[in-house]
């Protein structure tokens, strides 16, 4: 049981559940209603449930592999930043962690190309290869570089949603008005939630860099907090928080014309207000515990933001 618990911590099982929740929510609350809501009988989307489950599994395996390789290369830094959470070498040998990384990455890539074959879309398999490569180079090179590592993780967070849109995209069906209209709906929401995921992930990555500053600076990592300092990092994160809150307010004003009262109220209370709290607490934070608490709050807002997808299922007939 101890080994199993350590392995689940190694692959960050709560984060994997969050990835699954994100893809399931987008698929069942936005993608399927966008195609089937109000459409003529027999009109169907491309990504069927069986292929979707395999796509979700491949995403989870590749993400798990990314967490494993990150801990593999970060062992010395983690001994400074979070010694109580170390799994590699302490419970699971480094040799086995790299083996599991190869296994998970390999299966994720194979599943990606299988889905490509089933959907006649080679981009799915190629995108999985790119994700595996980015996670590898992030852990070995880019994580220690200024800003680029943060951007890579944020882009991969957005890709969790965008890959579902990619599965539905077909050039040869653009002449079908019903298909074009449905895909346009999916595109709007994919961009909306992918942008949300990108920005809020970028904010969290910067806050985590401040939290881990001691270990990162000791081992030569050139993160934003190390190179530009804590104050500049705070301003950077705060600026993106302002962009995110402003964008969300604009979206709420837009959807009010469709009388989505429940959606607007939910977003105001469970997304925008917590973001404003994070913005306020960011400037008063000083200790490592403060930044850890902020990072946890940001993750909670990511969760509530994704849950807002359920409202688009409720308002299917009103989707513009």
Buried (B, 14 or more C-beta within 10 A) or exposed (E): EEEEEBBBBBBBBEBBEBBBBBBBBBBBBBBBBBBBBBBEEEEEBBBEEEBBBBBBBBBBBBBBBBBBBBBBBBBEBBBBBBEEEBBBBBBBEEEEBBEBBEBBBEBBBBBBBBBBEBBEBEBBBBBBBBBBEBBBBBBEEBBBBBBBBBBBBBBBBBBBBBBBBBBBBBEEEEEEEEBEEBBEBBBBBBBBBBBBBBBBBBBBBBBBBBBBBEBBBBEEBBBBBBBBEBEEBBBBBBEBBEEBBEBBEEBBEEBEEEEBEEBBEBBEEBBBEBBEEBBEBBEEBEEBEBBBBBBEBBBEBBBBBBBBBBBBBEBBEEBE
